Amino acid sequence: MGILFSLLSTLITFYSYALIVYILLSWFPGARESGFGQFLAKICEPYLEPFRKFIPPLGMIDISPIVAILALRFAQYGIASIFRMIG
């Protein structure tokens, strides 16, 4: 069970980092059109899309990725709690 939790936790952490890098790419012109930017878009946009539907941007600032990352962290803590209760 510990290995499964460790794997899930690591995947969530890496995905959170991918989201942060994807968000930072928007600060650089043309970065999202690069091969790396398109790869990140393919893995990040499906997760970010539902958050963008419910959370409108505040002027020029889109806070939905912050909420999406927080949701991942809460899921990670929830999974940790479940594994602690089981094992």
Buried (B, 14 or more C-beta within 10 A) or exposed (E): EEEEBEEBBEEBEEBBEBBBBBBEBEEEEEBBEEEEBEEBBEEBEEBBEEBBEEBEEEEEEBEBBBBBBEEBEEEBEEBEEEBEEEE
